[in-house]
Amino acid sequence: MLRVVYIELWRFLRALTRYPLELLGGVLGAGVGFALFFSGVRYLAGPALFGERLEALVVSLIAWSLAFSLLSHTASNLAEEALAGLLEQLALTRPGLLGVVLVRALLSLLQIGLLVIPIVLAILLTSGAQLNFPPLTLLPLGTLAFGSLGLGLVLGGLALVYKRVGQLLGLLQFLFLGLFLVRFEALAWPWNALGYLLPMTPSVAALRLLLGRSEAPGWDLLLLAGINALAYLALGIGFFQRAIRRARQQGTLGTY
């Protein structure tokens, strides 16, 4: 397994140095998009539009950028491998297709970190928000990453069976944006409790408290975020394994 990690890390570094404009284009595109968003809103509605909700909005946008990048990476990567006809070869490796996908998903955190950090700086500069980053932030960020990985495996399983999931990714992009913008912690019971059952919502709520309001979330919220992330990760792993079996039964694992 360590050899697979080494090979995939070398592959990632080679792809990063071979196609630097892809990373640069993603950073510039996202940074300019957020800059235009905040500039346009402030021009149309005035600087006092967001008020105290500015930090909460900024944290939600940052969490959405990170989560959707992780979520879409697995499905996009599998679609590219299917197009190149390499899925069957990956399935015959010693760790199996699931092992390779998990290793690549963990290594993708490096690439997504390189992409998200400039985006965060662009959002802070254009919005004027002030965020704090205490060490405790690593906990909800970790649960957000695991929850995103679980849903990414679900999309990856769909990519194995149906091959093309580009339109579904576009739909989920706006769905998760709306989901992350809703403050379920501010809703009345039972909607706040039901909202925490949705993917990654407890992690986003904890990040809003830590980064936006400089308040430490309760351990009950952090525990709920961990349970939520592990539940969706287990769901993703189970769904992905079932998708592999179905693709093999249909004889479509090596075809596009």
BAFI-3210 file (N, C-alpha, C; in Angstrom, 3 decimals, decimal comma, padded with zeros to 6 digits):
// residues 256
n [1|2|3|4|5|6|7|8|9|10|11|12|13|14|15|16|17|18|19|20|21|22|23|24|25|26|27|28|29|30|31|32|33|34|35|36|37|38|39|40|41|42|43|44|45|46|47|48|49|50|51|52|53|54|55|56|57|58|59|60|61|62|63|64|65|66|67|68|69|70|71|72|73|74|75|76|77|78|79|80|81|82|83|84|85|86|87|88|89|90|91|92|93|94|95|96|97|98|99|100|101|102|103|104|105|106|107|108|109|110|111|112|113|114|115|116|117|118|119|120|121|122|123|124|125|126|127|128|129|130|131|132|133|134|135|136|137|138|139|140|141|142|143|144|145|146|147|148|149|150|151|152|153|154|155|156|157|158|159|160|161|162|163|164|165|166|167|168|169|170|171|172|173|174|175|176|177|178|179|180|181|182|183|184|185|186|187|188|189|190|191|192|193|194|195|196|197|198|199|200|201|202|203|204|205|206|207|208|209|210|211|212|213|214|215|216|217|218|219|220|221|222|223|224|225|226|227|228|229|230|231|232|233|234|235|236|237|238|239|240|241|242|243|244|245|246|247|248|249|250|251|252|253|254|255|256]
n.u [000,823|001,981|003,687|001,883|000,904|003,231|003,647|001,322|001,612|003,906|002,889|000,931|002,517|003,962|001,918|001,070|003,271|003,398|001,027|000,585|-000,971|-003,589|-004,149|-003,579|-005,479|-007,852|-007,619|-007,529|-009,970|-011,910|-011,249|-011,675|-014,390|-015,626|-014,805|-016,135|-018,728|-019,052|-018,389|-020,348|-022,720|-022,360|-022,318|-024,913|-026,629|-025,471|-023,016|-023,906|-025,438|-025,029|-024,193|-023,977|-024,061|-022,131|-019,653|-020,617|-021,668|-019,336|-017,818|-019,488|-019,297|-016,578|-016,442|-018,116|-016,650|-014,390|-015,573|-017,051|-015,047|-013,550|-015,562|-016,284|-013,929|-013,355|-015,368|-014,915|-012,290|-012,569|-014,237|-012,493|-010,539|-012,076|-012,641|-010,105|-009,752|-008,639|-009,724|-010,217|-007,623|-006,786|-008,518|-007,444|-005,176|-003,162|-004,155|-006,721|-009,525|-010,992|-009,093|-007,126|-008,616|-009,228|-006,651|-005,914|-007,870|-007,172|-004,652|-005,458|-006,149|-003,907|-003,678|-006,158|-005,923|-003,915|-005,446|-007,633|-006,639|-005,631|-008,150|-009,583|-008,149|-008,743|-011,510|-011,638|-010,308|-011,920|-014,439|-014,153|-014,412|-013,505|-011,820|-011,110|-008,703|-008,514|-006,695|-008,527|-010,090|-009,279|-010,597|-013,486|-012,899|-011,663|-013,798|-015,511|-014,047|-014,018|-016,767|-017,250|-015,647|-017,034|-019,475|-018,321|-017,441|-019,899|-020,772|-018,643|-019,172|-021,546|-020,426|-018,923|-020,887|-022,675|-021,033|-021,047|-021,357|-021,436|-023,484|-024,934|-023,100|-022,995|-025,584|-025,541|-023,678|-024,949|-026,961|-025,620|-024,491|-026,740|-027,516|-025,390|-025,567|-027,780|-028,624|-028,932|-028,705|-029,953|-032,623|-035,923|-036,906|-038,447|-036,712|-034,063|-032,803|-033,369|-032,034|-029,360|-028,984|-028,441|-025,874|-022,720|-023,602|-023,443|-020,664|-020,232|-021,733|-020,230|-017,863|-018,762|-019,221|-016,623|-014,894|-016,344|-017,635|-015,891|-016,273|-016,139|-017,351|-019,733|-018,887|-020,766|-021,759|-019,434|-019,041|-021,360|-020,824|-018,652|-019,883|-021,753|-020,031|-018,621|-020,740|-021,655|-019,317|-019,069|-021,402|-020,685|-018,467|-019,666|-021,581|-019,896|-018,444|-020,545|-021,250|-018,963|-019,166|-021,531|-020,805|-018,884|-020,451|-022,054|-020,143|-018,942|-016,862|-014,399|-015,038|-016,178]
n.v [-001,205|001,226|001,572|002,093|004,554|006,081|005,933|007,153|009,673|010,572|010,566|012,553|014,839|014,991|015,468|017,914|019,590|019,278|020,286|023,138|025,354|024,554|024,414|027,083|028,390|027,510|028,721|031,477|031,743|031,084|032,981|035,464|035,147|035,139|037,676|039,363|038,705|039,681|042,368|043,169|042,761|044,551|046,941|047,080|046,867|048,182|048,670|047,803|045,569|042,822|042,971|041,723|039,185|038,719|037,386|034,796|034,152|034,208|032,124|029,977|029,968|029,395|026,830|025,501|025,670|024,114|021,617|020,860|020,712|018,513|016,606|016,414|015,570|012,783|011,567|012,882|012,107|009,317|009,256|010,274|008,263|006,143|007,023|006,906|004,203|002,809|001,807|-000,927|-001,947|-000,633|-001,825|-004,345|-004,110|-004,595|-003,243|-002,835|-001,238|000,453|000,977|002,402|004,628|005,775|006,456|008,320|010,241|011,177|012,247|014,228|016,264|017,852|019,153|020,453|022,022|023,795|025,090|026,147|027,860|030,327|031,119|031,563|033,758|035,599|035,853|036,955|039,395|040,718|040,742|041,907|040,650|039,435|036,825|034,345|031,800|029,392|026,641|024,580|024,518|022,585|020,208|020,358|020,855|018,479|016,623|017,679|017,109|014,269|013,696|014,813|013,137|010,718|011,254|011,779|009,231|008,003|009,388|008,592|005,847|005,960|006,976|004,775|002,981|004,402|006,043|008,786|011,650|014,345|016,304|015,789|016,525|019,281|019,982|019,233|021,022|023,547|022,743|022,010|024,462|026,012|024,456|024,783|027,456|027,773|028,360|026,086|025,863|028,063|027,662|026,664|023,942|021,058|021,415|022,234|020,010|018,032|019,147|018,746|016,146|016,083|015,937|016,963|019,297|019,707|020,087|022,441|024,216|024,215|025,339|027,892|028,951|028,880|030,274|032,507|033,715|033,495|031,700|028,857|025,781|023,559|020,358|018,494|019,291|018,982|016,234|015,327|016,233|014,563|012,001|012,310|012,668|010,197|008,457|009,128|008,595|005,818|005,081|005,914|004,239|001,676|001,944|002,388|-000,029|-001,743|-000,693|-001,333|-004,147|-004,393|-003,199|-005,023|-007,331|-006,522|-006,297|-003,910|-002,573|-002,124|-000,616|002,320]
n.w [000,000|000,733|-001,394|-003,428|-002,560|-002,811|-005,605|-006,578|-005,452|-006,778|-009,353|-009,083|-008,560|-010,932|-012,794|-011,847|-012,328|-015,044|-016,079|-015,258|-015,870|-015,646|-012,887|-012,254|-013,840|-012,610|-010,083|-010,738|-012,088|-010,106|-008,132|-009,480|-010,029|-007,440|-006,616|-008,435|-007,699|-004,999|-005,419|-007,251|-005,765|-003,641|-005,056|-006,094|-003,858|-001,733|000,916|003,381|003,182|003,960|006,644|009,907|008,993|007,149|007,666|008,179|005,681|004,111|005,257|004,655|001,853|001,531|002,698|000,945|-001,470|-000,830|-000,143|-002,442|-004,336|-003,410|-003,523|-006,244|-007,372|-007,263|-008,869|-011,325|-011,852|-012,152|-014,395|-016,333|-016,301|-017,212|-019,788|-020,867|-020,811|-018,638|-016,311|-015,847|-015,624|-013,291|-011,503|-011,347|-009,864|-006,869|-004,431|-005,341|-007,013|-005,300|-003,270|-004,722|-005,502|-003,006|-002,088|-004,048|-003,566|-001,023|-001,574|-003,255|-001,605|-001,314|-003,817|-003,913|-001,673|-002,530|-004,382|-002,953|-000,953|-002,231|-003,176|-000,814|000,187|-001,834|-001,489|001,100|000,712|-001,168|000,007|002,490|004,913|008,180|009,463|011,933|012,590|014,505|016,092|016,568|014,346|012,590|013,207|012,404|009,702|008,964|009,319|007,417|005,102|005,123|004,926|002,392|000,865|001,141|-000,233|-002,680|-003,369|-003,794|-006,090|-007,695|-007,884|-009,374|-011,697|-012,505|-013,330|-015,008|-016,478|-017,583|-015,736|-015,697|-015,972|-013,669|-011,699|-012,165|-011,356|-008,639|-007,698|-007,408|-005,707|-003,320|-002,725|-002,025|000,163|001,994|002,536|004,120|007,448|009,592|012,312|013,293|012,920|014,014|016,171|014,673|012,566|012,687|013,833|011,919|009,785|010,446|009,779|007,140|004,579|005,758|007,009|009,898|010,160|008,664|010,210|012,589|011,594|010,927|013,465|014,557|012,737|011,820|014,056|016,109|018,201|020,255|019,225|020,760|022,222|021,623|019,130|017,572|017,878|016,638|014,061|013,440|013,531|011,491|009,269|009,215|008,804|006,222|004,851|005,205|003,856|001,274|000,691|000,800|-001,273|-003,463|-003,636|-004,245|-006,724|-008,203|-008,301|-009,785|-012,229|-013,048|-013,365|-015,470|-017,360|-018,110|-017,014|-018,185|-020,369|-022,132]
ca.u [000,000|002,874|004,200|000,817|000,906|004,409|003,426|000,279|002,172|004,779|001,991|000,310|003,512|004,275|000,780|001,030|004,312|003,161|-000,132|000,415|-002,005|-004,895|-004,303|-003,617|-006,769|-008,877|-007,477|-007,927|-011,392|-012,693|-010,996|-012,374|-015,825|-016,041|-014,591|-017,244|-019,954|-019,132|-018,382|-021,659|-023,733|-022,153|-022,679|-026,356|-027,395|-024,807|-022,095|-024,527|-026,403|-024,806|-024,127|-023,344|-024,112|-021,077|-018,703|-021,288|-021,741|-017,995|-017,451|-020,284|-018,731|-015,295|-016,735|-018,676|-015,558|-013,574|-016,332|-017,415|-013,819|-013,267|-016,655|-016,279|-012,643|-013,404|-016,186|-014,249|-011,115|-013,011|-014,731|-011,318|-009,917|-012,939|-012,452|-008,802|-009,762|-007,711|-010,410|-010,023|-006,260|-006,742|-009,245|-006,621|-004,022|-003,239|-005,124|-008,047|-009,966|-011,359|-007,868|-006,504|-009,462|-009,056|-005,327|-005,961|-008,712|-006,390|-003,608|-006,078|-006,205|-002,788|-004,029|-007,297|-005,411|-003,276|-006,486|-008,569|-005,987|-005,772|-009,559|-009,935|-007,569|-009,506|-012,808|-011,443|-009,930|-013,026|-015,632|-013,869|-014,681|-012,370|-012,011|-010,074|-008,422|-007,919|-006,310|-009,683|-010,712|-008,884|-011,582|-014,588|-012,368|-011,474|-015,098|-016,015|-013,329|-014,475|-018,113|-017,137|-015,103|-018,118|-020,362|-017,544|-017,465|-021,219|-020,719|-017,718|-019,902|-022,435|-019,584|-018,548|-022,024|-023,302|-019,913|-021,121|-022,077|-021,126|-024,681|-025,278|-022,176|-023,451|-026,776|-025,154|-022,924|-025,879|-027,699|-024,810|-024,348|-027,921|-027,516|-024,403|-025,949|-028,846|-028,147|-029,863|-028,623|-030,833|-034,010|-036,631|-037,050|-037,446|-035,988|-032,622|-032,332|-033,419|-030,997|-028,064|-028,874|-027,973|-024,411|-021,730|-024,169|-022,854|-019,301|-020,341|-022,192|-019,087|-016,932|-019,319|-018,977|-015,196|-014,268|-017,121|-018,022|-014,811|-016,837|-015,836|-018,578|-019,821|-018,399|-021,879|-021,797|-018,275|-019,313|-022,367|-020,138|-017,885|-020,801|-022,304|-019,006|-018,350|-021,914|-021,658|-018,150|-019,439|-022,361|-019,969|-017,660|-020,586|-022,167|-018,853|-018,182|-021,689|-021,162|-017,911|-019,723|-022,516|-020,087|-018,250|-021,494|-022,495|-019,024|-018,708|-015,822|-013,297|-015,553|-016,652]
ca.v [000,000|002,385|001,743|002,743|005,956|006,713|006,049|008,150|010,979|010,939|010,873|013,850|015,904|015,102|016,109|019,310|020,329|019,183|021,113|024,183|026,312|024,070|024,888|028,544|028,790|027,298|029,743|032,778|031,727|031,153|034,265|036,522|034,945|035,634|039,123|039,976|038,495|040,632|043,730|043,438|042,866|045,811|048,061|047,139|046,953|048,958|047,891|047,318|044,514|041,601|043,275|040,711|037,891|038,647|036,324|033,507|033,913|033,927|030,782|029,019|029,897|028,693|025,415|024,964|025,521|022,970|020,370|020,450|020,316|017,142|015,733|016,200|015,044|011,333|011,246|013,379|011,276|008,025|009,459|010,399|006,941|005,326|007,495|006,416|002,754|002,334|001,365|-002,366|-002,148|-000,213|-002,816|-005,549|-003,861|-005,281|-002,651|-002,773|000,068|001,277|001,431|003,438|005,823|006,393|007,084|009,518|011,244|011,788|013,083|015,392|017,346|018,760|019,989|021,302|023,043|024,820|025,822|026,824|028,930|031,614|031,497|032,139|035,101|036,464|036,124|037,864|040,720|041,363|040,872|042,687|039,871|039,117|035,492|033,783|030,401|028,706|025,251|023,684|024,507|021,367|019,146|020,408|020,727|017,053|015,978|018,136|016,373|012,874|013,678|015,058|011,921|009,738|011,591|011,604|007,811|007,733|009,862|007,720|004,622|006,259|007,107|003,436|002,302|005,205|006,647|010,242|012,254|015,771|017,099|015,599|017,354|020,658|020,140|019,153|022,217|024,562|022,170|022,124|025,880|026,381|023,718|025,351|028,817|027,724|028,230|025,187|026,065|029,175|027,277|026,096|022,479|020,010|021,621|022,283|018,638|017,336|019,707|018,172|014,824|016,274|015,780|017,994|020,498|019,998|020,606|023,830|024,990|024,388|026,278|029,240|029,405|029,064|031,261|033,722|034,345|033,267|030,955|027,427|024,968|022,535|019,046|017,753|019,620|018,352|014,803|015,131|016,396|013,354|010,901|012,594|012,406|008,759|007,792|009,321|007,894|004,402|004,969|006,021|003,034|000,584|002,176|002,235|-001,459|-002,324|-000,251|-002,122|-005,473|-004,288|-002,947|-006,276|-008,232|-006,041|-006,349|-002,557|-001,906|-001,720|000,093|003,686]
ca.w [000,000|000,741|-002,754|-004,189|-002,140|-003,432|-007,053|-006,828|-005,121|-007,894|-010,478|-008,814|-008,732|-012,355|-013,457|-011,418|-013,046|-016,495|-016,447|-014,232|-016,255|-015,189|-011,514|-012,276|-014,389|-011,586|-009,039|-011,271|-012,389|-008,870|-007,475|-010,209|-009,856|-006,126|-006,577|-009,149|-006,920|-003,886|-005,942|-007,835|-004,713|-002,909|-005,916|-006,264|-002,616|-000,698|001,747|004,626|002,868|004,728|008,065|010,744|008,311|006,144|008,002|007,997|004,239|003,612|005,717|003,876|000,502|001,613|002,928|-000,302|-002,433|-000,433|-000,172|-003,796|-005,026|-003,008|-003,945|-007,690|-007,841|-007,455|-010,036|-012,524|-012,090|-012,673|-015,755|-017,196|-016,424|-018,072|-021,156|-021,312|-020,806|-017,617|-015,094|-015,647|-015,141|-011,891|-010,701|-011,219|-009,003|-005,577|-003,495|-005,927|-007,491|-004,151|-002,617|-005,546|-005,435|-001,693|-002,051|-004,881|-002,914|000,055|-002,183|-003,885|-000,623|-001,601|-004,961|-003,568|-000,758|-003,352|-005,088|-002,054|-000,189|-002,940|-003,257|000,484|000,236|-002,731|-000,869|002,230|000,227|-001,878|000,853|003,688|006,120|009,042|010,016|012,790|012,276|015,659|015,789|016,611|013,020|011,878|013,430|011,422|008,349|008,731|009,119|006,122|004,065|005,108|004,366|000,958|000,262|001,067|-001,350|-003,896|-003,716|-004,370|-007,473|-008,411|-008,209|-010,508|-012,883|-012,953|-013,966|-016,065|-017,208|-017,706|-014,613|-015,725|-015,705|-012,259|-010,929|-012,277|-010,522|-007,233|-007,344|-006,920|-004,587|-002,111|-002,404|-001,251|001,427|002,898|002,905|005,119|008,830|010,270|013,755|013,656|012,696|015,156|016,181|014,457|011,313|012,945|014,033|010,631|008,922|010,774|009,161|005,768|004,519|006,081|007,627|011,217|009,976|008,235|011,363|013,482|010,966|011,053|014,831|014,802|011,871|011,671|015,322|017,084|019,322|020,223|019,208|021,793|021,818|021,040|017,705|016,934|017,827|015,603|012,780|013,199|013,217|010,170|008,256|009,134|008,234|004,772|004,317|005,130|002,760|000,012|000,468|000,471|-002,595|-004,475|-003,794|-004,954|-008,115|-008,852|-008,585|-010,873|-013,481|-013,455|-013,831|-016,778|-018,287|-018,600|-016,234|-019,056|-021,544|-021,874]
c.u [000,862|003,456|003,159|000,754|002,061|004,186|002,396|000,773|003,084|003,940|001,341|001,295|003,875|003,152|000,701|002,065|004,095|002,032|-000,350|-000,686|-003,396|-005,166|-004,420|-004,956|-007,898|-008,832|-007,968|-009,427|-012,250|-012,492|-011,722|-013,883|-016,329|-015,859|-015,726|-018,551|-020,086|-019,158|-019,743|-022,741|-023,586|-022,539|-024,202|-027,113|-026,712|-023,976|-022,729|-025,493|-026,251|-024,791|-023,381|-023,328|-022,985|-020,127|-019,326|-021,389|-020,378|-017,562|-018,217|-019,721|-017,393|-015,518|-017,287|-017,577|-014,715|-014,323|-016,628|-016,183|-013,454|-014,304|-016,566|-014,989|-012,731|-014,177|-015,504|-013,046|-011,511|-013,548|-013,565|-010,636|-010,754|-012,770|-011,121|-008,722|-008,852|-008,392|-010,170|-008,622|-006,137|-007,447|-008,430|-005,388|-004,230|-004,190|-006,532|-008,425|-010,331|-010,129|-007,187|-007,295|-009,301|-007,702|-005,325|-006,801|-007,950|-005,299|-004,191|-006,235|-005,056|-003,145|-005,159|-006,877|-004,713|-004,289|-007,319|-007,910|-006,013|-007,224|-010,019|-009,387|-008,333|-010,868|-012,662|-011,121|-011,107|-014,253|-015,404|-014,135|-013,384|-012,652|-010,832|-009,929|-007,748|-007,562|-007,480|-010,388|-010,391|-009,911|-012,764|-014,115|-012,147|-012,784|-015,731|-015,352|-013,812|-015,896|-018,106|-016,605|-016,184|-019,062|-019,627|-017,495|-018,818|-021,254|-019,756|-018,357|-020,871|-021,634|-019,141|-019,659|-022,532|-022,303|-019,946|-021,973|-021,845|-022,322|-025,112|-024,375|-022,574|-024,669|-026,421|-024,369|-023,832|-026,693|-026,920|-024,530|-025,538|-027,960|-026,566|-024,767|-027,049|-028,245|-029,148|-029,842|-029,528|-032,303|-034,609|-036,674|-038,361|-036,581|-034,488|-032,044|-032,328|-032,343|-029,634|-027,893|-028,389|-026,449|-023,657|-022,311|-023,657|-021,434|-019,326|-020,797|-021,055|-018,075|-017,459|-019,095|-017,510|-014,615|-015,020|-017,396|-016,983|-015,324|-016,501|-017,140|-018,558|-019,332|-019,513|-021,993|-020,621|-018,461|-020,343|-021,754|-019,320|-018,760|-021,385|-021,292|-018,739|-019,516|-021,925|-020,433|-018,438|-020,442|-021,651|-019,152|-018,553|-021,183|-021,137|-018,540|-019,319|-021,662|-020,089|-018,442|-020,713|-021,826|-019,398|-019,285|-021,986|-021,382|-018,676|-017,588|-014,704|-013,746|-016,037|-017,949]
c.v [001,262|002,638|002,438|004,232|006,703|006,937|007,140|009,554|011,469|011,302|012,236|014,992|016,092|015,796|017,590|020,144|020,305|020,099|022,209|025,171|025,867|024,534|026,403|029,048|028,605|028,351|031,097|032,832|031,863|032,492|035,418|036,390|035,466|037,143|039,854|039,842|039,544|042,074|044,097|043,614|044,173|047,026|048,216|047,425|047,752|048,082|047,300|046,172|043,310|041,865|042,203|039,339|037,717|037,492|034,942|033,150|033,516|032,515|029,725|028,864|029,157|027,193|024,767|024,736|024,293|021,663|019,929|020,079|018,878|016,177|015,395|015,551|013,558|010,972|011,696|012,518|009,930|008,154|009,590|009,039|006,017|005,717|006,992|004,890|002,127|001,763|-000,113|-002,667|-001,747|-001,226|-004,073|-005,327|-004,501|-004,593|-002,595|-001,348|000,990|001,814|002,538|004,729|006,533|007,090|008,366|010,619|011,939|012,690|014,317|016,546|018,339|019,714|020,948|022,368|024,159|025,678|026,674|027,989|030,268|032,076|032,135|033,557|036,070|036,818|037,126|039,281|041,439|041,571|041,775|041,944|039,598|037,795|035,110|032,304|029,735|027,265|024,278|023,583|023,223|020,245|019,238|020,368|019,253|016,327|016,413|017,359|014,922|012,765|013,897|013,827|010,855|010,006|011,493|010,150|007,397|008,174|009,023|006,396|004,812|006,402|005,744|002,783|003,074|006,024|008,168|010,810|013,762|016,636|016,976|016,428|018,821|020,938|020,147|020,376|023,295|024,045|022,316|023,574|026,357|025,706|024,338|026,765|028,859|027,520|027,386|025,389|027,193|028,834|026,677|024,575|022,112|020,233|021,693|020,883|017,853|017,850|019,109|016,752|014,907|016,239|017,062|019,243|020,742|020,558|022,076|024,712|025,234|025,377|027,713|029,800|029,732|030,233|032,587|034,463|034,173|032,604|029,481|026,633|023,943|021,195|018,180|018,020|018,976|016,836|014,480|015,273|015,153|012,171|011,081|012,252|010,917|008,001|007,934|008,680|006,402|004,162|005,009|004,787|001,859|000,736|001,952|000,756|-002,151|-001,934|-001,026|-003,510|-005,416|-004,048|-004,218|-007,259|-007,829|-006,086|-004,980|-001,840|-001,398|-000,989|001,474|003,919]
c.w [000,000|-000,639|-003,634|-003,849|-002,794|-004,927|-007,349|-006,484|-006,242|-009,121|-010,300|-009,043|-010,202|-013,116|-013,095|-012,146|-014,554|-016,944|-015,409|-014,577|-015,820|-013,761|-011,472|-012,814|-013,393|-010,501|-009,542|-011,547|-011,144|-008,170|-008,144|-010,046|-008,522|-006,018|-007,284|-008,386|-005,816|-004,383|-006,530|-006,794|-003,950|-003,766|-006,020|-004,970|-001,531|000,209|002,989|004,383|003,783|006,234|008,830|010,079|007,312|006,427|007,804|006,524|003,686|004,016|004,924|002,468|000,499|001,799|001,667|-001,339|-002,114|-000,613|-001,594|-004,612|-004,684|-003,556|-005,429|-008,187|-008,144|-008,707|-011,329|-012,886|-012,683|-014,097|-016,736|-017,390|-017,307|-019,524|-021,725|-021,333|-019,765|-016,381|-014,814|-015,141|-013,673|-010,993|-010,482|-010,360|-007,642|-004,592|-004,046|-006,301|-006,335|-003,438|-003,390|-005,466|-004,099|-001,580|-002,867|-004,240|-001,787|-000,509|-002,862|-002,910|-000,841|-002,736|-004,617|-002,566|-001,508|-004,092|-004,146|-001,319|-000,940|-003,056|-001,951|000,606|-000,654|-002,134|000,276|001,758|-000,418|-001,003|002,056|004,979|006,874|009,745|010,890|012,477|013,470|015,308|015,780|015,263|012,259|012,061|012,468|009,976|007,996|008,505|007,800|004,982|003,984|004,557|002,863|000,237|000,126|-000,083|-002,686|-004,339|-004,282|-005,832|-008,313|-008,786|-009,363|-011,802|-013,412|-013,758|-015,180|-016,885|-017,242|-016,571|-014,564|-015,410|-014,249|-011,362|-010,991|-011,425|-009,040|-006,791|-006,765|-005,738|-003,288|-001,746|-001,588|000,104|002,439|003,331|003,962|006,499|009,617|011,780|014,218|013,465|013,954|015,028|015,493|013,220|011,540|013,133|012,725|009,678|009,179|010,245|007,717|005,726|004,822|006,741|009,053|011,117|009,569|009,385|012,356|012,902|011,053|012,450|015,057|014,017|011,857|012,967|016,417|018,357|019,161|020,208|020,327|021,285|021,255|019,546|016,970|016,831|016,749|014,213|012,436|012,829|011,822|009,073|008,103|008,524|006,714|004,121|004,185|004,010|001,410|-000,309|000,077|-000,920|-003,691|-004,706|-004,549|-006,434|-008,869|-009,229|-009,752|-012,208|-013,980|-013,993|-015,214|-017,820|-018,852|-017,851|-017,133|-020,300|-021,133|-022,641]
res [m|l|r|v|v|y|i|e|l|w|r|f|l|r|a|l|t|r|y|p|l|e|l|l|g|g|v|l|g|a|g|v|g|f|a|l|f|f|s|g|v|r|y|l|a|g|p|a|l|f|g|e|r|l|e|a|l|v|v|s|l|i|a|w|s|l|a|f|s|l|l|s|h|t|a|s|n|l|a|e|e|a|l|a|g|l|l|e|q|l|a|l|t|r|p|g|l|l|g|v|v|l|v|r|a|l|l|s|l|l|q|i|g|l|l|v|i|p|i|v|l|a|i|l|l|t|s|g|a|q|l|n|f|p|p|l|t|l|l|p|l|g|t|l|a|f|g|s|l|g|l|g|l|v|l|g|g|l|a|l|v|y|k|r|v|g|q|l|l|g|l|l|q|f|l|f|l|g|l|f|l|v|r|f|e|a|l|a|w|p|w|n|a|l|g|y|l|l|p|m|t|p|s|v|a|a|l|r|l|l|l|g|r|s|e|a|p|g|w|d|l|l|l|l|a|g|i|n|a|l|a|y|l|a|l|g|i|g|f|f|q|r|a|i|r|r|a|r|q|q|g|t|l|g|t|y]
***
